[in-house]
């Protein structure tokens, strides 16, 4: 099983979730209003009322054969809008 962690702007969350669906993944988890610091500095949710400035953390678990289609559908969005994604191995308990 693969685990994909995405940190994206909440403004771009909908196309990211559509890309996950189109890749054939059966589900995901979304945590909104994620803050932290990255290479470009701190990210805050100070503009929470509009959704601007806040990030979301999306977690996807998928079988290895879906990783290619998932990567193909998400990479253009990350390149265009920004955001990061990391893939790791996941093992059920």
C-alpha positions as a LaTeX table, in Angstrom:
\begin{tabular}{lrrr}
\hline
Residue & $x$ (\AA) & $y$ (\AA) & $z$ (\AA) \\
\hline
Unk1 & 0.00 & 0.00 & 0.00 \\
Unk2 & 1.22 & 3.51 & $-0.81$ \\
Unk3 & 0.53 & 6.63 & 1.20 \\
Unk4 & 0.49 & 10.01 & $-0.47$ \\
Unk5 & 0.66 & 13.18 & 1.62 \\
Unk6 & $-0.24$ & 16.40 & $-0.17$ \\
Unk7 & $-0.01$ & 19.92 & 1.21 \\
Unk8 & $-1.93$ & 22.27 & $-1.08$ \\
Unk9 & $-3.67$ & 25.60 & $-0.87$ \\
Unk10 & $-7.32$ & 25.27 & 0.10 \\
Unk11 & $-8.13$ & 27.35 & $-2.97$ \\
Unk12 & $-6.88$ & 24.49 & $-5.17$ \\
Unk13 & $-8.34$ & 21.68 & $-3.08$ \\
Unk14 & $-11.28$ & 20.86 & $-5.36$ \\
Unk15 & $-9.22$ & 20.14 & $-8.51$ \\
Unk16 & $-6.81$ & 18.06 & $-6.42$ \\
Unk17 & $-9.68$ & 15.96 & $-5.04$ \\
Unk18 & $-11.09$ & 15.54 & $-8.56$ \\
Unk19 & $-7.68$ & 14.35 & $-9.78$ \\
Unk20 & $-7.57$ & 11.78 & $-6.96$ \\
Unk21 & $-11.03$ & 10.52 & $-7.94$ \\
Unk22 & $-10.10$ & 10.39 & $-11.64$ \\
Unk23 & $-7.00$ & 8.34 & $-10.84$ \\
Unk24 & $-9.29$ & 5.67 & $-9.41$ \\
Unk25 & $-8.50$ & 6.03 & $-5.71$ \\
Unk26 & $-11.34$ & 4.95 & $-3.46$ \\
Unk27 & $-10.93$ & 7.65 & $-0.82$ \\
Unk28 & $-8.88$ & 10.28 & 0.93 \\
Unk29 & $-8.69$ & 12.31 & 4.13 \\
Unk30 & $-8.63$ & 16.12 & 4.17 \\
Unk31 & $-7.43$ & 18.25 & 7.06 \\
Unk32 & $-8.10$ & 21.93 & 6.49 \\
Unk33 & $-6.39$ & 24.98 & 7.95 \\
Unk34 & $-2.97$ & 23.39 & 8.10 \\
Unk35 & $-0.22$ & 25.78 & 9.08 \\
Unk36 & 3.53 & 25.47 & 9.18 \\
Unk37 & 6.66 & 26.63 & 7.47 \\
Unk38 & 8.15 & 25.61 & 4.15 \\
Unk39 & 10.99 & 26.73 & 1.89 \\
Unk40 & 9.07 & 29.92 & 1.06 \\
Unk41 & 8.41 & 30.81 & 4.69 \\
Unk42 & 5.54 & 30.47 & 7.15 \\
Unk43 & 2.02 & 29.60 & 6.07 \\
Unk44 & $-0.81$ & 30.83 & 8.25 \\
Unk45 & $-4.56$ & 30.70 & 8.16 \\
Unk46 & $-4.93$ & 34.41 & 9.01 \\
Unk47 & $-7.29$ & 34.84 & 6.07 \\
Unk48 & $-9.45$ & 31.95 & 7.21 \\
Unk49 & $-12.69$ & 33.76 & 6.34 \\
Unk50 & $-11.91$ & 33.64 & 2.64 \\
Unk51 & $-9.89$ & 30.42 & 2.44 \\
Unk52 & $-6.98$ & 32.43 & 1.06 \\
Unk53 & $-3.70$ & 31.74 & 2.72 \\
Unk54 & $-4.75$ & 28.50 & 4.36 \\
Unk55 & $-3.42$ & 25.11 & 3.36 \\
Unk56 & $-4.95$ & 21.66 & 3.46 \\
Unk57 & $-3.32$ & 18.30 & 4.10 \\
Unk58 & $-4.68$ & 15.48 & 1.94 \\
Unk59 & $-3.83$ & 11.87 & 2.75 \\
Unk60 & $-4.45$ & 9.15 & 0.19 \\
Unk61 & $-3.87$ & 5.41 & 0.61 \\
Unk62 & $-3.82$ & 3.47 & $-2.63$ \\
Unk63 & $-2.55$ & 0.25 & $-4.12$ \\
Unk64 & 0.84 & 0.59 & $-5.89$ \\
Unk65 & $-0.71$ & 0.21 & $-9.36$ \\
Unk66 & $-2.68$ & 3.46 & $-8.89$ \\
Unk67 & 0.38 & 5.51 & $-7.98$ \\
Unk68 & 1.30 & 6.12 & $-11.65$ \\
Unk69 & $-2.13$ & 7.45 & $-12.68$ \\
Unk70 & $-2.33$ & 9.43 & $-9.43$ \\
Unk71 & 1.08 & 11.00 & $-10.03$ \\
Unk72 & 0.17 & 11.82 & $-13.64$ \\
Unk73 & $-3.04$ & 13.57 & $-12.64$ \\
Unk74 & $-1.60$ & 15.47 & $-9.66$ \\
Unk75 & 1.82 & 16.58 & $-10.93$ \\
Unk76 & 0.44 & 19.19 & $-13.41$ \\
Unk77 & $-1.71$ & 20.69 & $-10.63$ \\
Unk78 & 1.21 & 20.88 & $-8.21$ \\
Unk79 & 3.40 & 22.41 & $-10.91$ \\
Unk80 & 0.78 & 25.02 & $-11.79$ \\
Unk81 & $-0.70$ & 25.92 & $-8.40$ \\
Unk82 & 2.12 & 24.94 & $-6.08$ \\
Unk83 & 2.04 & 22.55 & $-3.20$ \\
Unk84 & 4.03 & 19.48 & $-2.29$ \\
Unk85 & 3.43 & 15.76 & $-2.33$ \\
Unk86 & 5.31 & 12.86 & $-0.79$ \\
Unk87 & 4.90 & 9.13 & $-1.30$ \\
Unk88 & 5.72 & 6.55 & 1.34 \\
Unk89 & 5.03 & 2.93 & 2.09 \\
Unk90 & 2.08 & 2.15 & 4.33 \\
Unk91 & 1.29 & $-1.04$ & 6.13 \\
Unk92 & $-2.05$ & $-1.78$ & 7.77 \\
Unk93 & $-1.93$ & $-2.66$ & 11.46 \\
\hline
\end{tabular}
